[in-house]
Amino acid sequence: MASAAGIASKRRAVKVARNVAKNLESNLMAIEIVELSDQRFVMQLKEKYNTIAKRFSMKPLLPTSTLKTLSYIAYFQPISSLELAERRGKHVYQHLRTLEEIGFISGEPSGRTKVYRTTLAFSEYFGLSNDLEIMKRQLDKMGLRREA
């Protein structure tokens, strides 16, 4: 937003973003701008409107099988691609490529395989804590542990 507005100062850009968020809050009911860590901002639908919006959603972000692989990674991280393939099958390698492209996971080499973890982008997108223990409790509450 700062580069689009021609603002070079980070302090000024944050101030402008906060003003935009404040104006948006008073003028639009369903959309909000939320300040994330590191003085980053995201425009999103307010949580109370999510169920209504889902009815109009045409295509999910990811196929169910890829989401299931993502839930394995989130719950059992750090987890190797070998372990994922043993649990989920060979198709997991395509899921890993997709999830890395989106930015929800990152992998680092560990011998002849890679070890995967979720990213900050994953936590922010799904509204989960970036702290692993808290995230696991949140996933348990959602019932994802039983699936994993």
N, C-alpha and C positions, 0 to 999 in steps of 0.2 A: 504494500500500500504506500509505503514511504517513497519508493522509487517512482511509482506511478504519479504521485503528487509532487515529485521533485523536491522532496525533503531529504537533506543530507544528515541532519542532526538526529541521532537516535532519541535523545531526550525530547526533542520537539515532535518527532514522529509518534512517540508513546503518548504524549500529551494530546495530540490530534486524534489518535485512535481512541483514547478515553473519552474525548468530547463526542466523537461520532457514536460511540457506544451509548453514552448518556442520551444523546438526541434520538437515537434509534429506539431506545427503551421507552421514551415518552411518546413516540409516534407510531410504532408498530407493536402489535400485541403478540405475534407469533414468533418473531425473530429476535435474537439477541446476539450481542458481541461479548464474548467472554475472554478475559485476560488469563492467559496460561502462564506457566513458569517461564522465566527468562524474558519477560516482557513481550511475549508473543500473543497474538489475538486470533480468535477464530469466530466466524459468523456461523450461527447454527439455529436450528429450530428449537424453541423452548421445549423442555422435556414434556410438559403437560400436553403438547400437541403431537407427540410422536405416534400415538396409537391412531390418531386421525390420519396423519400423513402416510402411515404404512398401508392404509387401504388404497391409496392412490399410487403407490410404488409399483412400477411395472416390472423391474428386474432387480433381483437382489445383488448386492455388491459382489458376493462370492457364492459359488455353488456350495451346497450343503456339505459335500465331501471335503472341500477345501477348508470350510469353516471348522469341520471336525478335526482336521489336521492342525489347524491353528489353535483349537482348544487343547489338544494334546501338548503342543509346544508351550502354551501359556501355563498349563498346570504342572507339567513335568520338567520345565526348563531348569537348568540347561539340559538339552537332549540332543543326541547325535542323530544324523540322518540315517545311520544304520539301524538304530533302535526304533526310529519312526517307521522305517520300511518294514521292520519285523512286526511291528504292531498294526500298521495300516496297509501294507502292501507296496508294490513297486510304483504305483501311481503317485505316491507321496512326493516323488522327485519333481513332478510337474507342479504340485501344490507349493512346494518350497520355492520354486522359481517365481511363481505368481505372487506369493506372499512377500518375497524379497523385493520384487518390482514395485509393489504397492508401498513397501516400507514398513510393514507390520512386524517383520522379523529381520534379524541379522544373523549371519553365520560366520564363524571363525574356524579356520582349519585346526584340526586336532588329529594328527597322524594322517591316516588315509581317508578320513571322513571329515565332516564339519559338525560343529556343535552349534545349535540354534537357541536363540533367546528372542523374546518379544522386545519391541522398541518402545520408546516414549510415544511415538505416533500411534502405536497400537493402544496403549493405555489411554491416551487422550481421546482417540476415536470412539472407544467402547466405554469411556467413563469409568475406567478402573484405576486403581492405585498403581504406581510404578514400583512400590515396595512389594517384593515377591510374596511375603507371608500374608500381607493384607489382600493382595490380589487373589491368592488361593482361597482365602475365606470368602471373598466376594464371589468367586467362581463356584464355590460350594453352595452358597446361597442361591445361585442361579440354577443349580442342579447340573452343572457341567462336569463335575467330578465323576458322577455316576456314568456319564457317557464316555469319559476318557479312559 
